Amino acid sequence: MKNLKIFIITGISGSGKSTAIAAFEDAGFYCVDNMPVALLPKFLKLPIKSSNEFNGLAFVMDLREKEFLSKYRSVFDSIKESGCSFEILFLDADEDVLLQRFSQTRRHHPLSHGKTLVDSIRIEKERLHDLKAAADRIIDSSRYNVHELKAMIMDIALKSKKSSPMNVYVLSFGYKYGIPSDADLIIDVRFITNPFFKPELRDLDGENEKVRNFVLKNRATKTFMKKYLDLLDYLIPLYEKEGKAYLTIAVGCTGGKHRSVPVARTIFDHFKKTGVQINLLHRDITS
């Protein structure tokens, strides 16, 4: 455990701690939300068999646990004395922003028992004043939307230790069998001349060289492939920067056997050469 990067995520309720822990999880960290602070030293001594698969550990700790304030100092000190280093990320936000967020989500503040929301927010800020002062990094999420905040946290996680890159999946499919439910980008290639109507090609699939040449040497296909690959070259780094863990590019034709297959294969081969972590699946090639 001592070799793993450890982050303690804490701060004001409604400031974006859930978004932060999701970003760390997508960055390949082992994450625990609402971790009882007294259990942290014991947890760090556990022999996680697959610890080499994680880029670090991230724990959310805050006032949802009643003993957090009274115990966090001694626990954190004992962890440092044991030789484990960690970084405290404190998330905060302006009072008016917090009021708006609680109003939108209709969630209860953890200190709201018998108090107004405004009073609860102010009391929490006061109680966490010392922890905020001791934090290694303070993030004011007031002017960030969810995606911007996640991207910022992801950047912190990535810089702390190299993490798993975004996984890209290229999927060929047939519209007659339905659009893939997990597709992020869908491209319809039914404008390409259909090999199905060539008797010598009808019983072959798009992985066959004859069908592949028929599809890819088509003038319209050549123009399309250049433009679409240029678009994907532009988009994929942006999706990765935004913190997306998975991206599925679905390529569809009528039956998913002829035209979509070589197009999907070309996309796969293009990005395989660039080092993108990419996978290929022909969903309906045998249907």
Secondary structure by P-SEA (a helix, b strand, c coil): cccbbbbbbcccccccaaaaaaaaaaacccccccccccaaaaaaaccccccccccbbbbbbccccccccccaaaaaaaaaaacbbbbbbbbbbcaaaaaaaaaaacccccccccccaaaaaaaaaaaaaaaaaacccccccccccaaaaaaaaaaaaaaacccccbbbbbbbbbccccccccccbbbbccccccccccccccccccccaaaaaaaaacaaaaaaaaaaaaaaaacaaaaaaacccbbbbbbbccccccaaaaaaaaaaaaaaaaccbbbbbbccccc
